Amino acid sequence: MNTPDSDKTPTRAGAPRKASDKSARTRAREFALQALYQHLVGRNEAADIDAFTRDLAGFHKADSVHFDALVHGCIEQAAALDALITPRLDRPLPEISPIEHGVLWIGAYEFQHCPDVPWRVVLNECIELAKAFGGTDGHKFVNGVLHPLAAQLRPVEVAAQPAPRAR
């Protein structure tokens, strides 16, 4: 299936993707995470964050429409996204790092508002964001929260693609 996120060049397992291999949506997620971090830590206004981020090197290679949807959507729907995330947390929300918090917002937002992106792509992209920008085991935490959230928000799609069996 050819989706906007499926144009990535395959890499060997565990190897980080080179910048030239990243899709425009992957780049949009990375810039969105940086913007959400600014919002969560600095409480900066969305418009100021948006203007600053668009001036960063490499932004021209990102999907700016997807970036806008993620940043403005996550900030506008922060309370609703937190309400979806909080029941799945193993600690109080204020104790979560701002990176993992931003990644969880992105995942929850995409599950709800980006049906053109397969749930497994959303989950994988969020895990990769957590690996690249988060703490040592942040990706495991993100997976543990977002995987059951995918089943809640996209039950038909998740049921149609069960997890592969371990060999």
C-alpha positions in Angstrom: 0.0 0.0 0.0 1.4 3.4 -0.9 0.7 5.9 1.8 2.3 9.3 2.3 4.5 7.7 4.9 5.4 4.6 2.9 7.9 6.3 0.6 10.8 5.7 3.0 13.8 3.9 1.8 14.2 0.7 3.8 17.2 0.6 6.2 18.8 -2.3 8.0 17.1 -3.2 11.3 18.0 -0.9 14.1 19.9 1.6 12.0 18.7 5.2 12.2 17.4 6.6 9.0 19.6 9.1 7.2 18.1 12.6 6.9 17.9 12.1 3.1 15.7 9.0 3.7 13.0 10.7 5.7 9.6 11.4 4.3 8.1 14.9 4.4 5.6 13.7 7.0 8.4 12.2 9.2 10.1 15.6 9.1 6.8 17.3 9.9 6.4 15.1 13.0 10.0 15.9 14.1 9.4 19.7 13.7 6.0 19.3 15.4 7.6 17.6 18.3 10.1 20.4 18.7 7.2 22.9 18.6 5.1 21.0 21.1 8.2 20.8 23.4 8.4 24.6 23.2 4.7 24.8 24.1 4.9 22.3 27.0 8.1 23.7 28.5 8.0 27.4 27.7 4.2 27.8 27.4 4.9 29.8 24.2 2.0 30.7 22.0 1.2 28.5 19.0 1.6 31.3 16.5 5.1 32.3 17.9 6.2 28.7 17.9 5.0 28.2 14.4 6.8 31.2 13.1 10.0 30.2 14.8 9.9 26.6 13.6 9.3 27.6 10.0 12.6 29.4 10.1 14.6 26.4 11.2 17.0 24.7 8.8 15.4 21.9 6.9 11.8 22.9 7.5 11.3 23.4 3.7 11.6 19.6 3.3 8.7 19.0 5.8 5.0 18.6 5.0 3.9 22.0 6.3 0.2 21.1 6.1 0.7 18.0 8.3 3.0 20.1 10.6 0.2 22.7 11.0 -2.4 20.1 11.7 -0.2 18.4 14.4 1.0 21.6 16.2 -2.2 23.6 16.1 -4.5 20.5 16.6 -2.5 19.2 19.6 -2.3 22.6 21.3 -6.0 23.3 20.7 -7.0 19.8 21.8 -4.5 19.4 24.6 -7.1 18.7 27.4 -8.9 16.1 25.3 -5.7 14.4 24.2 -4.5 14.3 27.9 -7.8 12.8 28.8 -7.2 10.0 26.3 -3.6 9.4 27.4 -3.9 9.7 31.2 -5.8 6.5 31.9 -3.0 4.5 30.3 -0.1 6.1 32.2 1.8 4.4 35.0 2.5 7.7 36.7 0.9 11.1 37.0 0.9 13.2 33.8 3.1 16.0 35.2 5.8 13.4 35.8 6.1 12.5 32.1 8.9 14.1 30.2 7.8 16.8 27.8 9.2 14.8 24.9 7.2 11.7 25.7 4.1 14.0 26.4 4.5 15.6 22.9 5.0 12.3 21.2 1.8 10.9 22.9 -0.1 14.0 21.8 1.1 13.5 18.2 0.1 9.8 18.3 -3.3 10.4 19.8 -4.0 13.3 17.5 -3.1 11.3 14.4 -5.2 8.3 15.5 -8.2 10.6 15.7 -7.7 13.0 12.9 -5.5 11.4 10.2 -7.3 8.3 9.0 -5.2 8.3 5.8 -2.2 7.3 7.9 -2.4 3.6 8.9 -2.4 3.0 12.7 0.8 1.0 12.5 2.6 3.9 10.7 1.4 6.3 13.4 2.6 3.9 16.2 6.0 3.3 14.5 6.6 7.0 13.7 5.9 7.9 17.4 8.2 5.1 18.6 10.9 6.4 16.3 10.4 10.0 17.6 10.8 8.7 21.2 13.9 6.8 20.2 15.5 9.9 18.5 14.5 12.6 21.0 13.4 10.9 24.3 14.9 9.1 27.2 16.6 5.7 27.1 13.4 3.6 27.4 10.9 6.4 26.3 10.1 4.5 23.2 8.9 1.5 25.2 6.7 3.8 27.3 5.2 5.4 24.2 4.5 2.0 22.7 2.8 0.9 25.9 0.5 3.9 25.9 -0.2 4.3 22.2 -0.8 0.6 21.2 -3.9 0.2 23.4 -5.0 3.7 22.4 -4.9 2.6 18.8 -7.2 -0.3 19.6 -9.6 2.1 21.3 -9.6 4.8 18.6 -9.3 2.6 15.5 -10.8 -0.8 16.6 -11.8 -2.0 13.2 -8.4 -1.2 11.6 -6.4 -2.7 14.5 -8.6 -5.8 14.5 -8.0 -6.2 10.8 -4.2 -6.2 11.3 -3.4 -8.3 14.4 0.1 -8.2 15.8 2.5 -10.7 14.2 3.1 -13.8 16.2 6.5 -14.4 17.8 8.4 -17.3 16.3 
